[in-house]
Amino acid sequence: MRRGIAVIAAALLAASLPAAAQDAEHPDLSGFWSAPLQAFPMPEDLKAKLPPGTVVIDDTGPAEFPRGEYGGLELTPAAEALAADWQPEDDMALDRVCLAPSIVYSLQGPFPFEIVQAPGLLVFRYEYYDQVRLIYTDGRGHPPADAPHSKMGHSIGHWEGDELVVDTTHLAPSTITNNGLFHSDKAHMIERYRVSQDGKRLEATQWFEDPEMLANSGARFVAWQKDPAGYVHPYECDPTFALEYQGVAGASAE
């Protein structure tokens, strides 16, 4: 929690420096955004902006694919081998249950987040696993390919009209779906964010590709509601939950 606050403070300090483009000319995405319990269909105008051949998968919010179902995503042999070896019990081990996923998966979850917007920078603070993400809109590019990779990756953004377009690379290997489909460090993600005319809803498309794990590209649509009175709760993952899970699983097997 303290680390997240420190990151935000440092980011805002950096954002006070001159930026290549003034975000004041664009919509204000700042505020607390809560995830609705129901899913929404992707608007046709946003779907039209996805690359040809993109598969839109429907696993946002509480929904999860069953084992062996990937919503139309086509797995490479490498991805198929990993999926075949995956066991859900592995993720519930004491040393793994509190490992945060990458933004490729965590973006679709039913958790709220907060946006802080400043000239040249946006900070996304997620409740899920207390993750913090920096999106640079000051005109910089991505670092060299051999720069460190992380679960949040490296994100740069620009505005296309009223839409924030975010390009993310340098992602550490992690999960695409919660059923054994993984992405590699070659994964690439592009998001589009826009606020509804009344300012009460934030909509986003998430497009992703990975030449090592996917033979096609995928996308999700996610929407959040503005909650002026809301705030991000500490996630505080407790690894002892794994022991409870193992006890229940063991009792069920008897």
C-alpha positions in Angstrom: 0.0 0.0 0.0 2.7 2.5 1.0 4.7 1.5 -2.1 1.7 2.3 -4.3 1.2 5.8 -2.7 4.9 6.5 -3.1 4.8 5.6 -6.8 1.8 7.9 -7.4 3.5 10.7 -5.5 6.7 10.3 -7.6 4.7 10.1 -10.8 2.8 13.3 -10.1 6.0 15.1 -9.3 7.4 14.0 -12.7 4.1 15.1 -14.3 4.5 18.6 -13.1 7.4 19.0 -15.5 6.7 20.4 -19.0 5.0 17.8 -21.2 5.1 17.5 -25.0 1.3 17.7 -25.2 -1.0 19.3 -22.7 -3.6 16.7 -21.5 -5.9 19.6 -20.5 -7.0 19.7 -24.1 -8.4 16.2 -23.8 -11.2 14.5 -21.7 -10.5 14.1 -18.0 -10.4 10.4 -17.1 -9.5 11.1 -13.5 -11.5 9.6 -10.7 -12.6 6.3 -9.2 -14.2 3.8 -11.6 -16.1 0.8 -10.3 -16.7 -2.4 -12.3 -20.4 -3.2 -12.9 -21.6 -6.7 -12.2 -23.1 -7.2 -15.7 -21.2 -7.4 -19.0 -21.8 -4.9 -21.8 -21.6 -5.6 -25.5 -18.8 -3.9 -27.4 -20.0 -0.8 -29.3 -19.8 -1.3 -33.0 -17.7 1.8 -33.6 -15.1 0.5 -31.2 -15.2 -3.0 -32.7 -14.6 -1.4 -36.1 -11.3 0.0 -34.9 -9.9 -3.5 -34.1 -7.4 -5.1 -36.6 -9.0 -7.5 -39.1 -9.3 -11.0 -37.9 -9.4 -10.1 -34.2 -11.4 -12.4 -32.0 -13.5 -10.7 -29.3 -13.5 -12.9 -26.2 -16.2 -12.8 -23.6 -14.6 -13.4 -20.2 -14.8 -10.0 -18.5 -16.0 -9.5 -15.0 -16.7 -12.6 -12.9 -17.0 -14.8 -16.0 -14.2 -17.4 -16.6 -13.7 -19.9 -19.4 -13.8 -23.6 -18.5 -10.7 -25.6 -19.2 -9.9 -26.0 -22.9 -12.1 -23.1 -23.9 -10.4 -19.9 -25.1 -13.2 -17.9 -26.8 -11.9 -18.4 -30.3 -8.2 -17.7 -29.6 -6.0 -20.0 -31.6 -3.1 -21.4 -29.6 0.3 -22.1 -31.0 1.9 -25.5 -30.2 3.9 -23.9 -27.4 0.8 -22.5 -25.8 -1.1 -25.8 -26.2 1.7 -27.6 -24.4 1.6 -25.2 -21.5 -2.2 -25.4 -21.3 -2.1 -29.2 -21.3 0.3 -29.2 -18.4 -1.6 -26.5 -16.4 -3.4 -27.6 -13.2 -5.6 -25.2 -11.3 -4.1 -26.6 -8.0 -0.7 -25.2 -9.1 -2.0 -21.7 -8.9 -3.3 -22.3 -5.4 0.0 -23.4 -4.0 1.2 -21.4 -0.9 4.1 -19.8 -2.9 1.9 -18.9 -5.9 -1.5 -17.9 -4.7 -0.5 -14.2 -4.2 1.5 -13.8 -7.4 -0.1 -10.9 -9.4 -1.1 -11.6 -13.0 -0.1 -9.3 -15.8 -2.3 -6.4 -17.0 -3.3 -8.6 -19.9 -5.5 -10.7 -17.6 -6.1 -8.4 -14.6 -7.7 -5.7 -16.7 -10.8 -7.9 -17.3 -11.5 -8.6 -13.6 -14.4 -7.3 -11.6 -12.3 -4.8 -9.6 -12.4 -1.0 -9.4 -9.5 1.3 -10.1 -8.5 4.9 -9.8 -7.1 7.2 -12.5 -4.9 10.2 -11.8 -4.4 12.4 -14.9 -1.7 15.0 -15.3 0.1 16.7 -18.2 2.3 14.0 -19.8 1.2 11.1 -17.6 -1.7 9.1 -16.3 -1.5 6.8 -13.2 -3.8 3.8 -13.0 -4.1 2.5 -9.5 -5.8 -0.9 -9.5 -7.4 -2.6 -6.4 -6.6 -6.0 -7.9 -3.3 -7.0 -6.3 -2.6 -3.4 -5.4 -1.1 -2.9 -8.9 0.1 0.6 -10.1 0.6 1.5 -13.7 2.2 4.5 -15.4 1.0 5.6 -18.9 3.3 8.2 -20.4 1.7 10.7 -22.8 4.7 13.0 -23.1 5.8 11.7 -26.5 8.4 9.2 -25.4 8.8 5.8 -27.0 9.3 2.4 -25.6 12.7 1.4 -24.1 15.0 -1.0 -25.9 13.8 -4.6 -26.3 16.2 -5.9 -23.7 15.0 -3.5 -21.0 13.4 -5.0 -17.9 9.9 -6.6 -18.3 7.2 -6.5 -15.7 3.6 -7.6 -15.0 2.5 -4.0 -15.9 4.8 -3.6 -18.9 5.8 -0.3 -20.3 2.9 1.9 -21.5 2.9 5.0 -23.8 -0.3 6.8 -24.8 -1.6 9.4 -27.2 -5.0 10.9 -27.9 -7.0 10.3 -31.0 -9.8 12.8 -30.7 -11.6 12.0 -27.4 -10.0 8.5 -27.1 -6.9 7.7 -25.1 -4.9 5.0 -27.0 -2.4 3.1 -24.9 0.4 0.9 -26.3 2.0 -1.6 -23.9 5.1 -3.8 -24.4 7.8 -5.3 -22.1 5.3 -7.6 -20.4 6.6 -10.4 -18.2 5.2 -13.8 -19.1 1.9 -14.4 -17.3 -1.8 -15.3 -17.9 -4.2 -14.4 -20.7 -7.1 -16.3 -19.4 -7.6 -18.0 -16.0 -7.5 -21.6 -17.4 -4.0 -22.3 -18.5 -3.5 -19.9 -21.5 -0.3 -17.9 -21.0 1.4 -15.1 -22.9 5.1 -14.7 -23.4 7.4 -11.7 -23.1 6.6 -11.0 -26.7 3.0 -10.0 -25.9 1.8 -6.6 -27.1 -1.4 -4.8 -26.0 -3.3 -1.8 -27.3 -6.1 -0.2 -25.4 -8.6 2.5 -26.2 -10.3 4.5 -23.4 -13.2 6.9 -23.7 -15.7 8.6 -21.3 -19.4 8.7 -22.1 -20.9 12.1 -22.9 -22.5 12.3 -19.4 -19.1 11.5 -17.8 -20.6 8.6 -15.8 -19.1 5.6 -17.8 -15.6 4.7 -18.9 -15.3 2.3 -21.9 -12.2 0.5 -23.1 -11.2 -2.1 -25.6 -8.2 -4.2 -24.9 -6.5 -5.7 -28.0 -3.5 -8.1 -27.6 -1.2 -10.3 -29.7 1.6 -12.7 -29.0 3.4 -14.4 -31.9 4.8 -17.1 -29.6 1.5 -18.1 -28.0 -1.3 -17.1 -30.3 -2.0 -17.7 -34.0 -4.5 -14.8 -34.1 -5.1 -11.7 -32.0 -7.8 -11.2 -29.3 -9.7 -8.4 -27.7 -12.0 -7.6 -24.8 -14.5 -4.9 -24.0 -14.6 -3.5 -20.5 -16.8 -0.8 -19.0 -16.7 0.9 -15.6 -19.1 3.3 -13.8 -18.0 6.6 -12.2 -18.2 6.5 -8.4 -17.2 9.9 -7.0 -17.5 8.6 -3.4 -15.5 5.5 -4.0 -11.8 4.7 -3.3 -9.4 1.8 -3.8 -9.3 -0.7 -1.0 -6.1 -2.5 -0.1 -6.1 -5.9 -1.7 -3.9 -7.5 1.0 -3.6 -11.0 -0.5 -3.2 -13.5 2.3 -1.2 -16.6 1.2 -2.8 -18.8 3.9 -5.9 -18.8 1.7 -4.0 -21.5 -0.2 -4.1 -23.7 2.9 -7.8 -23.3 3.2 -8.3 -24.2 -0.5 -6.1 -27.3 -0.1 -8.1 -28.4 2.9 -11.4 -28.0 1.0 -10.0 -29.7 -2.1 -8.7 -32.6 0.0 -12.0 -33.1 1.7 -13.8 -33.1 -1.6 -11.5 -35.8 -3.0 -12.2 -38.1 -0.1 
